[in-house]
Amino acid sequence: MDDSTKWEPGAARGRAITQYLAELPLAFEVLHDVKLQGTVAKVDHLVIGPGGVYLIEGSNHTGDITAAKGTLWSGRHPLRRTIDTVRREAKRIEDILGTTVVPVLCLAHATLPRPILAISDIVVCDGESLTKVVQEPRSPLSADEMRALSAALVPLMRPEQPAEQVDPPDVATANRITISTTPLSARDTAARPARQVIPPPNPSRRMGAVVAVALLACAVAVGVALKLKQRDSGSVAVATSTVAPAVAVTTVPASTLPALAAPAAVKPYWGCGVPGSGWSVGPIWPGAAAGVASYRFDWQNITGWIEWGIMTAPNQALPAIGGFGPAAALSVRVTAVGTDGTNSATTITVLNAPANAC
């Protein structure tokens, strides 16, 4: 007898796994219930991270699981079909992406001989060890490679329901990065009406109008006075024209502050808070510069640039990003913000984690 009666639908077996994957650092892209166009298959979970691509299938097997004769056993029943399913789905994703995909079977409700073990090419783990497995650098990827893999995968996915009927995200996975297949430019255009551009008032034109009104008022007053004098004396008055002195208008020149220079390359600090959890990284203060009020940092993942934070002082630290394997790469950009609100050119730096494992 095989394990076919215990291989339950993905929604049931993946509930606990989703909660474990929600604990991964933001550098990881996590996709759930991935349905591929042209197939009836559905992958429980797919993780794209600095350490590689991982396909994760879950199982609702409970009790003690043993390993013998090249497979897993639940009592006297071999789990060969489960193992073959995970291997087959990983190979299918591997053919689509053109890169190595690590097959993982997570038995979140069972007791294993060891928290992590290998059955041929399949990594088997319990729920508590899942995040450790996917953070191990089995096939390291750069940020550009991660972005390219995501771009290749998203067009092949088929939505489960129309976009307007999508349920709000689960609180447990609200901090995960989601991929939208609508280009940012299209979403921005649809969301915002065309802005009417109103030119700023011209100070010299306004001053000219004020002077003109003042001269006109003087002329009217002089004319009325002459009429009254002519009426009283019975004689014709000869009007003498008096030119009012010109009003000097001083034009204040715009700010002549020099353009901000692009910041130097970002200097990182790498830390290993918990051994086995991967390297974490943060930026170091670039240094004071004339006219600079702060520095804005962004980091890049497979979906684009993510705002990291703003540093205004040397003793200020931005939140560290963690989960990087040995020699993993992270692209970071920094922009200087001037005291007058202007921005400098952006400097992009690729940060590489230490070569040894954390």
C-alpha positions in Angstrom: 0.0 0.0 0.0 1.4 3.4 -0.9 0.7 6.9 0.5 -1.9 8.1 -2.0 -4.7 8.4 0.5 -2.7 10.8 2.6 -1.6 13.2 -0.2 -4.2 15.9 0.4 -5.0 19.1 -1.4 -2.4 21.9 -1.2 -4.7 24.3 0.7 -4.9 21.9 3.6 -1.3 20.8 3.8 0.2 24.2 3.0 -1.5 26.2 5.8 1.2 25.7 8.4 4.0 25.9 5.8 2.8 29.3 4.7 3.2 30.6 8.3 6.8 29.3 8.5 7.7 30.9 5.1 6.3 34.3 6.3 9.2 34.4 8.7 11.8 34.7 5.8 13.6 38.0 5.3 12.2 40.4 2.7 15.1 39.5 0.3 13.2 36.3 -0.5 10.3 36.1 -3.0 7.7 33.6 -1.8 4.8 32.4 -4.1 2.0 30.2 -2.9 -0.3 27.8 -4.9 1.5 28.4 -8.1 -0.6 27.3 -11.1 1.2 27.1 -14.4 -0.5 27.7 -17.7 -1.0 24.7 -19.9 -1.0 22.3 -16.9 -3.4 21.1 -14.3 -0.6 20.9 -11.7 -0.3 23.3 -8.8 2.9 23.8 -6.8 2.3 24.4 -3.1 5.1 26.9 -2.6 8.0 28.4 -4.6 10.8 30.4 -3.0 13.3 32.5 -5.0 16.1 33.8 -2.7 19.8 34.6 -2.6 20.6 30.9 -2.0 18.6 29.6 -5.0 15.2 28.4 -6.1 13.3 26.0 -3.9 10.1 24.1 -4.7 8.3 23.2 -1.5 5.6 20.6 -1.2 3.8 19.8 2.0 2.2 16.6 3.4 -0.3 16.0 6.1 1.4 12.8 7.3 1.5 12.5 11.0 3.2 10.3 13.5 6.7 8.8 13.2 8.3 8.8 9.7 11.3 6.6 9.1 13.9 6.5 6.3 14.9 3.2 4.7 15.6 1.6 1.3 16.0 4.9 -0.4 12.6 6.3 0.6 10.4 7.5 3.5 8.0 5.2 5.4 4.9 5.9 7.4 4.7 2.8 9.5 4.8 -0.1 6.9 3.7 2.2 4.0 6.3 3.7 1.7 6.0 7.3 0.6 7.4 6.7 -2.9 4.6 8.5 -4.6 5.1 11.5 -2.5 8.8 11.6 -3.2 8.2 11.1 -7.0 5.6 13.9 -7.1 8.0 16.4 -5.5 10.8 15.4 -7.9 8.5 15.7 -10.9 7.2 19.1 -10.0 10.7 20.5 -9.3 11.9 19.2 -12.7 8.9 20.9 -14.4 9.8 24.3 -12.8 13.4 23.7 -13.6 12.7 23.3 -17.3 10.6 26.5 -17.3 13.2 28.6 -15.5 16.3 27.1 -17.0 18.0 27.0 -13.6 18.5 24.5 -10.7 15.4 24.0 -8.5 15.9 22.3 -5.2 12.9 20.0 -4.3 11.8 20.1 -0.7 9.3 18.0 1.1 8.1 19.5 4.4 6.4 17.2 6.9 5.1 19.9 9.3 2.9 17.5 11.3 5.2 14.4 11.5 8.2 13.3 13.5 11.3 12.7 11.5 14.5 10.8 12.4 16.3 14.1 12.0 15.0 17.7 11.5 16.7 17.7 8.0 17.6 14.7 5.9 18.0 13.8 2.2 16.3 11.1 0.2 18.3 11.0 -3.0 17.9 14.5 -4.4 15.0 15.5 -2.2 15.5 17.6 0.9 13.1 16.4 3.7 12.5 18.6 6.8 10.1 19.4 9.5 8.3 22.7 9.8 10.7 24.2 12.3 13.7 23.7 10.0 12.0 24.9 6.7 13.4 28.5 6.8 16.9 27.2 7.5 16.7 24.9 4.5 15.7 27.6 2.0 18.3 30.0 3.4 21.2 27.6 2.7 23.1 28.6 -0.4 22.7 25.5 -2.6 22.7 27.4 -5.9 23.4 31.1 -5.1 21.8 33.8 -7.2 22.5 37.5 -7.6 19.8 40.2 -7.4 19.7 40.4 -11.3 19.4 36.6 -11.6 16.6 36.6 -9.1 14.8 39.4 -10.9 15.1 37.6 -14.3 13.8 34.3 -12.8 10.7 36.1 -11.4 10.1 37.9 -14.7 10.2 34.5 -16.5 7.8 32.9 -14.1 5.1 35.5 -13.6 3.8 35.5 -17.3 3.4 31.7 -17.0 1.2 31.8 -13.9 -2.6 31.6 -14.3 -4.7 33.5 -11.8 -7.1 31.5 -9.6 -9.8 34.2 -9.8 -10.3 37.7 -11.3 -8.2 40.5 -9.8 -11.2 42.4 -8.4 -12.3 39.3 -6.4 -8.9 38.7 -4.7 -9.3 38.3 -0.9 -7.2 40.6 1.3 -3.8 39.2 2.3 -3.5 37.1 5.4 -2.0 38.9 8.3 0.6 36.2 8.7 1.9 36.9 5.2 1.2 40.6 4.9 4.9 41.4 4.9 5.7 39.2 1.9 6.5 40.8 -1.4 3.8 40.3 -4.0 4.3 40.4 -7.8 1.9 42.4 -10.0 1.8 41.6 -13.7 0.6 45.2 -14.5 3.5 47.5 -15.3 4.0 50.3 -12.8 3.6 52.9 -15.5 0.2 51.6 -16.5 -1.0 51.4 -12.8 0.2 55.0 -12.2 -1.5 56.3 -15.3 -4.8 54.6 -14.5 -4.8 55.7 -10.8 -4.0 59.4 -11.3 -6.0 61.9 -13.5 -3.9 64.2 -15.7 -2.5 67.0 -13.6 -3.2 70.6 -14.8 0.0 72.5 -14.9 -0.4 76.1 -13.7 2.6 78.4 -14.4 3.8 80.3 -11.3 3.1 84.0 -11.2 5.6 86.4 -12.7 6.9 88.8 -10.0 8.0 91.5 -12.5 4.6 91.4 -14.3 2.7 91.8 -11.0 4.9 94.8 -10.0 4.3 96.4 -13.4 0.6 96.1 -12.9 0.8 97.8 -9.5 2.8 100.7 -10.9 0.4 101.2 -13.8 -2.6 101.4 -11.4 -0.8 103.9 -9.2 0.1 106.2 -12.2 -3.5 106.0 -13.5 -4.8 107.1 -10.1 -2.4 110.0 -10.0 -3.5 111.2 -13.4 -7.1 111.1 -12.5 -6.5 113.1 -9.3 -4.5 115.8 -11.3 -7.3 116.0 -13.9 -10.0 116.6 -11.3 -7.9 119.3 -9.5 -7.4 121.2 -12.7 -11.1 121.1 -13.6 -12.0 122.5 -10.2 -9.3 125.3 -10.4 -10.6 126.3 -14.0 -14.2 126.5 -12.7 -13.3 128.8 -9.8 -11.0 131.2 -11.7 -12.8 131.3 -15.0 -9.6 131.0 -16.8 -8.0 128.2 -18.8 -5.4 126.5 -16.9 -2.3 125.2 -18.6 -1.6 121.7 -17.4 1.9 120.9 -16.7 2.8 117.3 -17.0 5.0 115.9 -14.3 6.7 112.5 -14.8 6.7 110.4 -11.7 10.0 108.9 -10.8 10.6 105.4 -12.0 10.0 102.7 -9.4 13.1 100.6 -9.0 12.3 96.9 -9.0 15.0 94.6 -7.5 15.1 91.1 -8.8 16.4 88.6 -6.3 18.5 85.9 -8.0 17.6 82.2 -7.5 19.6 80.0 -5.3 23.1 79.6 -6.6 24.1 76.6 -4.5 26.4 74.3 -6.4 24.9 71.0 -7.6 25.3 68.1 -5.2 27.9 65.6 -6.0 27.0 61.9 -6.3 27.7 60.0 -3.0 30.6 57.6 -2.8 30.0 53.8 -3.1 28.0 52.4 -0.2 30.1 50.9 2.6 28.3 48.0 4.3 28.5 46.3 7.6 27.8 42.5 7.6 26.7 40.7 10.7 25.9 37.2 11.8 23.4 37.5 14.7 22.3 33.9 14.8 24.6 31.2 13.3 22.8 29.4 10.5 20.3 32.2 9.8 22.5 33.8 7.1 24.3 37.1 6.9 22.6 40.5 7.6 23.7 43.8 6.2 23.2 47.5 6.7 24.7 50.7 5.2 27.3 52.9 6.9 26.9 56.7 7.0 28.5 58.1 3.8 30.0 61.1 5.5 29.1 64.8 5.9 29.2 67.0 2.7 28.6 70.6 2.0 24.9 71.3 1.3 23.8 67.7 2.1 21.0 67.2 4.7 20.5 63.5 4.4 21.1 60.3 2.4 18.3 58.1 0.9 19.0 54.4 0.5 17.2 51.8 -1.6 17.9 48.1 -2.1 16.9 45.9 -5.0 15.1 42.6 -5.2 13.5 40.7 -8.0 10.5 43.0 -8.2 12.5 46.3 -8.3 13.9 48.9 -6.0 12.6 48.9 -2.4 13.0 51.9 -0.1 15.4 51.1 2.7 15.4 54.4 4.7 16.9 57.8 5.2 20.0 58.6 7.2 20.4 62.1 8.7 23.2 61.5 11.1 26.3 59.3 11.5 24.9 57.5 14.6 21.7 56.5 12.8 21.3 52.9 11.7 18.8 51.6 9.1 17.1 48.2 9.6 19.4 45.3 8.6 18.4 43.0 5.8 19.2 39.3 6.5 19.2 35.8 5.2 22.1 36.0 2.8 24.3 33.1 2.0 28.1 33.1 1.4 29.2 35.6 -1.3 25.5 36.5 -2.0 25.1 39.9 -3.8 22.7 42.8 -3.0 22.4 45.9 -5.1 22.0 49.1 -3.1 21.7 52.7 -4.3 22.2 56.0 -2.4 21.1 59.5 -3.2 22.2 62.7 -1.4 19.4 65.1 -0.5 20.4 68.8 -0.2 19.4 71.3 2.3 17.3 73.0 -0.4 15.5 69.8 -1.3 17.4 68.9 -4.4 18.7 65.4 -5.1 22.1 64.4 -6.3 22.9 61.7 -9.0 22.4 58.2 -7.7 25.3 55.9 -6.8 24.6 52.1 -7.2 26.8 49.6 -5.4 26.8 45.8 -5.4 27.4 44.5 -1.9 28.8 41.0 -1.5 28.4 38.9 1.6 31.5 37.3 3.2 32.6 34.1 1.5 32.1 31.9 4.6 28.8 30.8 5.9 27.0 32.5 8.8 
